[in-house]
């Protein structure tokens, strides 16, 4: 038997490895090793826990570990890079579920006089854990397309959720009065389940990056609360790290959409105000692949702006091939990624990396914006709201103030898009009417492949 | 009350460390950061193992078992998929 001080020493080592691992994510070169180091921290923590003197039988543990490992590995190896947001939502949910069930089983094992702090943390752990679980499942359903991506609204949205929250708090209060009455606990757990579902339903597809980050943060907080229940410092540390990470990403996403975090947490952003301005386009010039190939063939500097449309049609490999062709002809090609492009932070970067685009060719908004003025062609592939100049020019616009990629400053802009339909914000994009803009109405992958064919012929 | 202050101490300090460390992660790596930190939140596995290891089969043992499965998916899935992603990031040759 290992004495408890030694177990805690290993937990301390694991905590340090988690921090080191995350620290090494600050550079692409060390990131992979960082992830491995964090994984070793986890391994040590698990192994030493198996020697815990409270563990009396191993059948269920072994079965659970094997089942979880198989399912986890299956998910990790079969998920497509385009489906990474769904995968993360699913993992968030499982983390939340585990924390909630740990809290619940601690409740079932309560004995002796009432320890109010323990009961409070158990209630909180169950609440946050289940909200994370069901909220993540709804987010997963929306990203996967099982549940409609459009905001699903229902009557009394905010009031209803607030009342539900108050009822949950009430149940908690009754539970403190009668800690032995399990009915209050069941009610509390069940209502938390529901409260996870309701606020995520009204959230539309393009707002998912914020939701994913928020749920990521919740799953960390749930783990930290489990740490308070078990009085385990390692859980508190690891959970807080993840909680902080989710909140920071959430803030970055909110800033990139010009919305406040409070606005997000209270679910007030379900319905984006639909623009009242006319959506009729005038003087839109369209072009075909041949023309696009000619323009690109003569360009010196090309900036490619990928958006969710590229992910949907899985065009990243074709885009890379196009960039290679242009570079072979002597042009310089760069990629510009908006913080909220795609369905989760960094989504575009992963897709481009999958297509072997070197990461030092991919730039963030603030780095690349000054360069559009000297750019010959800005090639927008499946992006819309993040290149909408209304955000800069029209104080009345719903997206006014949101930082955008200034593609309209390039000498010519080619937008690959299936139609003139509005993006998520539901507003007109004056970029499409600009003097220097050409529209290529086509699916992203088909369009890029056609351009490649044309370029090869000339 | 005295023994409660200590974990709260740890909690607050860890949040500070988290903010310091995470703000240094470049936007390029935000997806692997999310999945990797996700795997770390699977640390609840430690609590799940103890709950699933009781001798008698009770409701709490079953909860423990489900928690072990869920946390293990979280841990294994998270670290593996993060590695798969990070493997793809390459510099220009």
HADDOCK unambig.tbl for C-alpha pairs under 7 A between the chains (distance, minus, plus):
assign (segid A and resid 22 and name CA) (segid B and resid 21 and name CA) 6.78 0.50 0.50
assign (segid A and resid 23 and name CA) (segid B and resid 21 and name CA) 5.52 0.50 0.50
assign (segid A and resid 25 and name CA) (segid B and resid 25 and name CA) 5.89 0.50 0.50
assign (segid A and resid 26 and name CA) (segid B and resid 24 and name CA) 5.36 0.50 0.50
assign (segid A and resid 26 and name CA) (segid B and resid 25 and name CA) 4.10 0.50 0.50
assign (segid A and resid 26 and name CA) (segid B and resid 26 and name CA) 6.12 0.50 0.50
assign (segid A and resid 31 and name CA) (segid B and resid 86 and name CA) 6.93 0.50 0.50
assign (segid A and resid 32 and name CA) (segid B and resid 83 and name CA) 6.19 0.50 0.50
assign (segid A and resid 32 and name CA) (segid B and resid 86 and name CA) 5.60 0.50 0.50
assign (segid A and resid 32 and name CA) (segid B and resid 87 and name CA) 6.89 0.50 0.50
assign (segid A and resid 35 and name CA) (segid B and resid 36 and name CA) 6.72 0.50 0.50
assign (segid A and resid 35 and name CA) (segid B and resid 79 and name CA) 6.82 0.50 0.50
assign (segid A and resid 35 and name CA) (segid B and resid 83 and name CA) 6.85 0.50 0.50
assign (segid A and resid 39 and name CA) (segid B and resid 79 and name CA) 6.48 0.50 0.50
assign (segid A and resid 42 and name CA) (segid B and resid 43 and name CA) 6.95 0.50 0.50
assign (segid A and resid 46 and name CA) (segid B and resid 46 and name CA) 6.14 0.50 0.50
assign (segid A and resid 49 and name CA) (segid B and resid 46 and name CA) 6.28 0.50 0.50
assign (segid A and resid 54 and name CA) (segid B and resid 50 and name CA) 6.44 0.50 0.50
assign (segid A and resid 55 and name CA) (segid B and resid 50 and name CA) 5.55 0.50 0.50
assign (segid A and resid 55 and name CA) (segid B and resid 53 and name CA) 4.48 0.50 0.50
assign (segid A and resid 55 and name CA) (segid B and resid 54 and name CA) 5.93 0.50 0.50
assign (segid A and resid 56 and name CA) (segid B and resid 53 and name CA) 5.50 0.50 0.50
assign (segid A and resid 56 and name CA) (segid B and resid 54 and name CA) 5.46 0.50 0.50
assign (segid A and resid 56 and name CA) (segid B and resid 55 and name CA) 5.34 0.50 0.50
assign (segid A and resid 57 and name CA) (segid B and resid 53 and name CA) 4.97 0.50 0.50
assign (segid A and resid 57 and name CA) (segid B and resid 54 and name CA) 5.92 0.50 0.50
assign (segid A and resid 57 and name CA) (segid B and resid 55 and name CA) 5.29 0.50 0.50
assign (segid A and resid 58 and name CA) (segid B and resid 53 and name CA) 5.87 0.50 0.50
assign (segid A and resid 60 and name CA) (segid B and resid 52 and name CA) 6.08 0.50 0.50
assign (segid A and resid 60 and name CA) (segid B and resid 53 and name CA) 6.86 0.50 0.50
assign (segid A and resid 60 and name CA) (segid B and resid 65 and name CA) 5.90 0.50 0.50
assign (segid A and resid 61 and name CA) (segid B and resid 49 and name CA) 6.26 0.50 0.50
assign (segid A and resid 61 and name CA) (segid B and resid 52 and name CA) 5.90 0.50 0.50
assign (segid A and resid 61 and name CA) (segid B and resid 53 and name CA) 6.35 0.50 0.50
assign (segid A and resid 61 and name CA) (segid B and resid 65 and name CA) 6.56 0.50 0.50
assign (segid A and resid 64 and name CA) (segid B and resid 65 and name CA) 5.73 0.50 0.50
assign (segid A and resid 64 and name CA) (segid B and resid 68 and name CA) 5.39 0.50 0.50
assign (segid A and resid 64 and name CA) (segid B and resid 69 and name CA) 4.75 0.50 0.50
assign (segid A and resid 65 and name CA) (segid B and resid 68 and name CA) 6.32 0.50 0.50
assign (segid A and resid 65 and name CA) (segid B and resid 69 and name CA) 6.05 0.50 0.50
assign (segid A and resid 65 and name CA) (segid B and resid 72 and name CA) 6.15 0.50 0.50
assign (segid A and resid 67 and name CA) (segid B and resid 69 and name CA) 6.20 0.50 0.50
assign (segid A and resid 68 and name CA) (segid B and resid 69 and name CA) 4.24 0.50 0.50
assign (segid A and resid 68 and name CA) (segid B and resid 70 and name CA) 6.37 0.50 0.50
assign (segid A and resid 68 and name CA) (segid B and resid 72 and name CA) 4.65 0.50 0.50
assign (segid A and resid 68 and name CA) (segid B and resid 73 and name CA) 4.66 0.50 0.50
assign (segid A and resid 69 and name CA) (segid B and resid 72 and name CA) 5.75 0.50 0.50
assign (segid A and resid 69 and name CA) (segid B and resid 73 and name CA) 5.86 0.50 0.50
assign (segid A and resid 69 and name CA) (segid B and resid 76 and name CA) 5.90 0.50 0.50
assign (segid A and resid 71 and name CA) (segid B and resid 73 and name CA) 6.04 0.50 0.50
assign (segid A and resid 72 and name CA) (segid B and resid 72 and name CA) 6.97 0.50 0.50
assign (segid A and resid 72 and name CA) (segid B and resid 73 and name CA) 4.02 0.50 0.50
assign (segid A and resid 72 and name CA) (segid B and resid 74 and name CA) 6.70 0.50 0.50
assign (segid A and resid 72 and name CA) (segid B and resid 76 and name CA) 5.23 0.50 0.50
assign (segid A and resid 72 and name CA) (segid B and resid 77 and name CA) 4.04 0.50 0.50
assign (segid A and resid 73 and name CA) (segid B and resid 76 and name CA) 6.15 0.50 0.50
assign (segid A and resid 73 and name CA) (segid B and resid 77 and name CA) 5.41 0.50 0.50
assign (segid A and resid 73 and name CA) (segid B and resid 80 and name CA) 7.00 0.50 0.50
assign (segid A and resid 75 and name CA) (segid B and resid 77 and name CA) 6.22 0.50 0.50
assign (segid A and resid 76 and name CA) (segid B and resid 77 and name CA) 4.94 0.50 0.50
assign (segid A and resid 76 and name CA) (segid B and resid 80 and name CA) 5.84 0.50 0.50
assign (segid A and resid 76 and name CA) (segid B and resid 81 and name CA) 4.70 0.50 0.50
assign (segid A and resid 77 and name CA) (segid B and resid 81 and name CA) 6.95 0.50 0.50
assign (segid A and resid 88 and name CA) (segid B and resid 35 and name CA) 5.89 0.50 0.50
assign (segid A and resid 91 and name CA) (segid B and resid 38 and name CA) 6.91 0.50 0.50
assign (segid A and resid 91 and name CA) (segid B and resid 74 and name CA) 5.11 0.50 0.50
assign (segid A and resid 92 and name CA) (segid B and resid 38 and name CA) 6.37 0.50 0.50
assign (segid A and resid 94 and name CA) (segid B and resid 70 and name CA) 4.91 0.50 0.50
assign (segid A and resid 94 and name CA) (segid B and resid 71 and name CA) 6.29 0.50 0.50
assign (segid A and resid 94 and name CA) (segid B and resid 74 and name CA) 6.08 0.50 0.50
assign (segid A and resid 95 and name CA) (segid B and resid 41 and name CA) 6.44 0.50 0.50
assign (segid A and resid 95 and name CA) (segid B and resid 42 and name CA) 5.44 0.50 0.50
assign (segid A and resid 95 and name CA) (segid B and resid 70 and name CA) 6.56 0.50 0.50
assign (segid A and resid 95 and name CA) (segid B and resid 71 and name CA) 5.61 0.50 0.50
assign (segid A and resid 95 and name CA) (segid B and resid 74 and name CA) 5.92 0.50 0.50
assign (segid A and resid 97 and name CA) (segid B and resid 67 and name CA) 6.83 0.50 0.50
assign (segid A and resid 97 and name CA) (segid B and resid 70 and name CA) 6.84 0.50 0.50
assign (segid A and resid 98 and name CA) (segid B and resid 44 and name CA) 6.59 0.50 0.50
assign (segid A and resid 98 and name CA) (segid B and resid 67 and name CA) 4.12 0.50 0.50
assign (segid A and resid 98 and name CA) (segid B and resid 68 and name CA) 6.95 0.50 0.50
assign (segid A and resid 98 and name CA) (segid B and resid 70 and name CA) 5.65 0.50 0.50
assign (segid A and resid 98 and name CA) (segid B and resid 71 and name CA) 5.56 0.50 0.50
assign (segid A and resid 99 and name CA) (segid B and resid 44 and name CA) 5.85 0.50 0.50
assign (segid A and resid 101 and name CA) (segid B and resid 63 and name CA) 5.58 0.50 0.50
assign (segid A and resid 101 and name CA) (segid B and resid 64 and name CA) 6.71 0.50 0.50
assign (segid A and resid 101 and name CA) (segid B and resid 67 and name CA) 5.90 0.50 0.50
assign (segid A and resid 102 and name CA) (segid B and resid 47 and name CA) 6.14 0.50 0.50
assign (segid A and resid 102 and name CA) (segid B and resid 48 and name CA) 5.68 0.50 0.50
assign (segid A and resid 102 and name CA) (segid B and resid 51 and name CA) 6.81 0.50 0.50
assign (segid A and resid 102 and name CA) (segid B and resid 64 and name CA) 6.43 0.50 0.50
assign (segid A and resid 102 and name CA) (segid B and resid 67 and name CA) 6.70 0.50 0.50
assign (segid A and resid 105 and name CA) (segid B and resid 51 and name CA) 6.68 0.50 0.50
assign (segid A and resid 105 and name CA) (segid B and resid 60 and name CA) 4.41 0.50 0.50
assign (segid A and resid 105 and name CA) (segid B and resid 63 and name CA) 6.28 0.50 0.50
assign (segid A and resid 105 and name CA) (segid B and resid 64 and name CA) 6.87 0.50 0.50
assign (segid A and resid 108 and name CA) (segid B and resid 60 and name CA) 6.23 0.50 0.50
assign (segid A and resid 216 and name CA) (segid B and resid 38 and name CA) 6.61 0.50 0.50
assign (segid A and resid 219 and name CA) (segid B and resid 41 and name CA) 6.49 0.50 0.50
assign (segid A and resid 220 and name CA) (segid B and resid 41 and name CA) 5.19 0.50 0.50
assign (segid A and resid 223 and name CA) (segid B and resid 41 and name CA) 6.08 0.50 0.50
assign (segid A and resid 223 and name CA) (segid B and resid 44 and name CA) 5.64 0.50 0.50
assign (segid A and resid 226 and name CA) (segid B and resid 44 and name CA) 6.98 0.50 0.50
assign (segid A and resid 228 and name CA) (segid B and resid 7 and name CA) 6.93 0.50 0.50
assign (segid A and resid 233 and name CA) (segid B and resid 7 and name CA) 6.60 0.50 0.50
assign (segid A and resid 235 and name CA) (segid B and resid 43 and name CA) 6.32 0.50 0.50
assign (segid A and resid 235 and name CA) (segid B and resid 44 and name CA) 6.81 0.50 0.50
assign (segid A and resid 236 and name CA) (segid B and resid 11 and name CA) 5.83 0.50 0.50
assign (segid A and resid 237 and name CA) (segid B and resid 10 and name CA) 6.89 0.50 0.50
assign (segid A and resid 237 and name CA) (segid B and resid 11 and name CA) 6.24 0.50 0.50
assign (segid A and resid 237 and name CA) (segid B and resid 14 and name CA) 5.32 0.50 0.50
assign (segid A and resid 238 and name CA) (segid B and resid 40 and name CA) 6.49 0.50 0.50
assign (segid A and resid 238 and name CA) (segid B and resid 41 and name CA) 6.47 0.50 0.50
assign (segid A and resid 239 and name CA) (segid B and resid 41 and name CA) 5.67 0.50 0.50
assign (segid A and resid 240 and name CA) (segid B and resid 11 and name CA) 6.48 0.50 0.50
assign (segid A and resid 240 and name CA) (segid B and resid 14 and name CA) 5.91 0.50 0.50
assign (segid A and resid 240 and name CA) (segid B and resid 15 and name CA) 5.25 0.50 0.50
assign (segid A and resid 240 and name CA) (segid B and resid 18 and name CA) 6.94 0.50 0.50
assign (segid A and resid 241 and name CA) (segid B and resid 14 and name CA) 6.39 0.50 0.50
assign (segid A and resid 241 and name CA) (segid B and resid 15 and name CA) 5.95 0.50 0.50
assign (segid A and resid 241 and name CA) (segid B and resid 18 and name CA) 4.45 0.50 0.50
assign (segid A and resid 242 and name CA) (segid B and resid 37 and name CA) 5.50 0.50 0.50
assign (segid A and resid 242 and name CA) (segid B and resid 38 and name CA) 6.99 0.50 0.50
assign (segid A and resid 242 and name CA) (segid B and resid 41 and name CA) 6.32 0.50 0.50
assign (segid A and resid 244 and name CA) (segid B and resid 15 and name CA) 5.92 0.50 0.50
assign (segid A and resid 244 and name CA) (segid B and resid 18 and name CA) 5.46 0.50 0.50
assign (segid A and resid 244 and name CA) (segid B and resid 19 and name CA) 5.78 0.50 0.50
assign (segid A and resid 245 and name CA) (segid B and resid 18 and name CA) 6.55 0.50 0.50
assign (segid A and resid 245 and name CA) (segid B and resid 19 and name CA) 6.87 0.50 0.50
assign (segid A and resid 245 and name CA) (segid B and resid 22 and name CA) 5.77 0.50 0.50
assign (segid A and resid 344 and name CA) (segid B and resid 31 and name CA) 6.96 0.50 0.50
assign (segid A and resid 345 and name CA) (segid B and resid 30 and name CA) 5.52 0.50 0.50
assign (segid A and resid 345 and name CA) (segid B and resid 31 and name CA) 5.74 0.50 0.50
assign (segid A and resid 346 and name CA) (segid B and resid 27 and name CA) 6.04 0.50 0.50
assign (segid A and resid 346 and name CA) (segid B and resid 28 and name CA) 5.52 0.50 0.50
assign (segid A and resid 346 and name CA) (segid B and resid 29 and name CA) 6.20 0.50 0.50
assign (segid A and resid 346 and name CA) (segid B and resid 30 and name CA) 4.81 0.50 0.50
assign (segid A and resid 346 and name CA) (segid B and resid 31 and name CA) 4.88 0.50 0.50
assign (segid A and resid 347 and name CA) (segid B and resid 31 and name CA) 6.00 0.50 0.50
assign (segid A and resid 349 and name CA) (segid B and resid 28 and name CA) 5.60 0.50 0.50
assign (segid A and resid 350 and name CA) (segid B and resid 85 and name CA) 6.76 0.50 0.50
assign (segid A and resid 353 and name CA) (segid B and resid 88 and name CA) 5.48 0.50 0.50
assign (segid A and resid 353 and name CA) (segid B and resid 89 and name CA) 5.17 0.50 0.50
assign (segid A and resid 354 and name CA) (segid B and resid 88 and name CA) 5.68 0.50 0.50
assign (segid A and resid 358 and name CA) (segid B and resid 89 and name CA) 6.89 0.50 0.50
assign (segid A and resid 358 and name CA) (segid B and resid 90 and name CA) 5.13 0.50 0.50
assign (segid A and resid 358 and name CA) (segid B and resid 91 and name CA) 4.70 0.50 0.50
assign (segid A and resid 358 and name CA) (segid B and resid 92 and name CA) 4.92 0.50 0.50
assign (segid A and resid 359 and name CA) (segid B and resid 89 and name CA) 6.28 0.50 0.50
assign (segid A and resid 359 and name CA) (segid B and resid 90 and name CA) 6.07 0.50 0.50
assign (segid A and resid 359 and name CA) (segid B and resid 91 and name CA) 5.76 0.50 0.50
assign (segid A and resid 360 and name CA) (segid B and resid 91 and name CA) 6.08 0.50 0.50
assign (segid A and resid 360 and name CA) (segid B and resid 92 and name CA) 6.79 0.50 0.50
